Amino acid sequence: MTPLRRDDASSLASSARMLSSALVCLLAGCAVGPDFHKPAAPDVKDYTVAPLSATAATPGVVGGEAQNFDPGADISADWWTLFHSKPLNDLIDQSLKNNSDLKAAQAALKVARENTLAGKGAFYPSISAAFTASREQDPRGELAPVPSNNAFLYNLFTPQLSVSYAPDVFGLNRRTVESLAAQQQAARFQMIATYNTLTSNVVVTAVQEAATQAQIDATHELIDDDTKMVQILEYQLEKGYASGLDVAAQKSQLAQAVAALPPLIKQQAQLHDQLAVLTGRFPSEAPAENFELSSLQLPQDIPVSLPSKLVEQRPDVRQAEANLHAASAEIGVAVANRLPNFQLTANAGSEALAFSQLFTPGTEFWNLAASVTQPIFQGGTLLHQERAARANYDEVAAQYRSTVLGAFQNVADTLTALQQDAEALKAASAAEQAAKVTLDLSQRQMRDGYISGVALLNVEQTYQQARINLIEAQANRYADTAALFQALGGGWWNQEKMTKEANDQ
């Protein structure tokens, strides 16, 4: 006797398990495959190693307010209003109405919703009506299937109603709809993620535009100062108080300041165009608003969701969870495809030689039928499809955990960034003030002939870099504050329209 190969033994064992599951489900009416259980929230109490504390304050500087973190506080749906800028609020309203990416995500959600509703149709009987009209000629002879009027050429009319129904004994339809519903949830949270990204991008782009404008203003001031110093040095050169080297060095500094201006103007134009696109406009239709950092108020009381709530609030985590649910349901679909399929059918109608004779006594017909189909051999296709579904679940489960870890890292990095942004602003402000004092004194000494133009050149370069560092530090505080609101989920659960969609589903 030839011994069974390992694959054959595995297949027989799998078939035995399938038959056992089939008998159990046939009696209990259950859905085969694993029942999905929502992953538990991570048992983590803090985002960062160090406890949260208020950030450093820099009085007298735009964006220098201290920020206090409120663990467990809820995030408002319109968190951007905390910057107290009506032009910014108007831009976000326009983007939510007109942005193409958001509209595409909303359309994708509608597609997923309709697919789910279409899948639910499998729970109901399928009913169809048909009408056939034909003209026939039968051969002359004793075996000819002539009708009762002995005519060999005749008309035949047949209206018919057909009903078919597939009992969902093993849950194939239930698991299929479960998967579709999970995919619908994934599309919903993809739309919410697009919503959060859009609002955050509008805020950050506006902040960057304001910072760029501030750098442009600072560069213009530097150009004016350098131009005046060139004029002073040229006068002193005529009087013999300055050397040609001093004049050349100052002109070089002026040229560098002038050369720094076009890239900043280009960057501002690009940011302005980006705001136009975010709000659904063409660049030539860019909004007229020009933001300044001084027009934005830095939010001071920052709500920080509890770590146990983060997985409920982050749309990317919820999307990954929905993908995991869909993968779990697909295992049930693959298992059910290996089990018997039951089909009930019924047909009823009338058949007559004349249209006027339809539905008269003696023309009616009907039939009832039941069938069962059991896959026996498909070359291992169904078995390997089930194994692939289980492997896919493991893959999606790993992706879910990676998404959760990435979400916690995102929040932790942003919280740390806000702490360090405040320290950086404090240091940048002190450096800028010291550089400004040094520059004012050096310019006076230059006018009085106590220092050379080369020495003043170094002081001007130091002050220019200090101004840029201060502006960048101010912008970082605003941008990273917006990033934290996005990292914590953006407060979408408090948005009335999205909450209604959740309840509808």
Secondary structure, DSSP 8 states (H G I E B T S, - for coil): -----HHHHHHHHHHHHHHHHHHHHHHH----S-------------SSSS--------TTSTT----EEEET----TTGGGGG--HHHHHHHHHHHHH-HHHHHHHHHHHHHHHHHHHHHGGGS-EEEEEEEEEEEE--SSTT----TT--SEEEEEEEEEEEEE---SSSHHHHHHHHHHHHHHHHHHHHHHHHHHHHHHHHHHHHHHHHHHHHHHHHHHHHHHHHHHHHHHHHHHHHTSS-HHHHHHHHHHHHHHHHHHHHHHHHHHHHHHHHHHHTT--GGG-------GGGS----EEEE--HHHHHHH-HHHHHHHHHHHHHHHHHHHHHHTTS-EEEEEEEEEE-BSSGGGTTSTT-EEEEEEEEEE----STTHHHHHHHHHHHHHHHHHHHHHHHHHHHHHHHHHHHHHHHHHHHHHHHHHHHHHHHHHHHHHHHHHHHTTSS-HHHHHHHHHHHHHHHHHHHHHHHHHHHHHHHHHHHTTTTGGG-HHHHHHHHH-
